[in-house]
Amino acid sequence: MNERSRTRPSGATRAEEEKDARVESGPDTDSDASADDRAPTRDDLDPAVAEKYEEAIERGAKQQGEGRLP
């Protein structure tokens, strides 16, 4: 790149870059999330769904055949 094709940032550009470099990162939302925003817990699940989940886990644990790791 030769000298003629280079550009020099203005003082305003340098000031904005300096300001941007000092910005602290943080959460996008408030830390006081309401109960509706939080992830569901085990107590929030339907018992029938939890039972089906446990059955699927047991079936997977007892799986035999090709592709099964010892």
N, C-alpha and C positions, 0 to 999 in steps of 0.2 A: 504494500500500500504506500503510495507516495505522499508527500507532505501536502499537496494541493487537494487531495481527496478526503483528508481528515477534517472532521468538524470539531469545534471547541464548544463544550457546553456553556451555557450562559450562567451567570451568577444565580439566577432564580432556579435553574435546573439543579445546580449543585446544592442549593439550600434545601430544595425538596428532597433530593436524594439523601442528604444528611438527616433530615427529619424522618424520612421513611426508615432509615437504618436504625433509628432509636426506638421504633415502635415495639412494644412488648406483645408477644402473642398471648392469647387467652381463649377461654371458651366462647363459642358462638352464641350460646344461650345463657340465661340466668342459671345459677347453680341451685336455686330454689324451685326445681321443677315440681309441678303438681302431680298428684297421684295418677292422673290420666296419662301423663307423659312417660312414666317410668315403665320399665320392662316388667312383664308379668312374672310373678313368683310361683312357687309350687302350690301355694295356698289358693292362687287365683284360677288354677286349672280345673276343668271339669273332671270329676273322678273317673268317668267312663273313658275319657281321652287318656288319662294317666294309666289306666289299666291296659288299654290297647298298646300304649307305648312300652310298658313293661313286657307285654307278650312279644312284641317285635324284638326287643332286646334279647329276650331269652331264645327266640328262634334263631337270631343271628349268632348267638354264642354257641349254639349247638349245630351250626351249619357244617355239613360235610361235603366233600366232592372236589372237583377240579377248581383250582384257583384258591383253595383254602390254604393259608399259611399254617405250618405246624406250630 
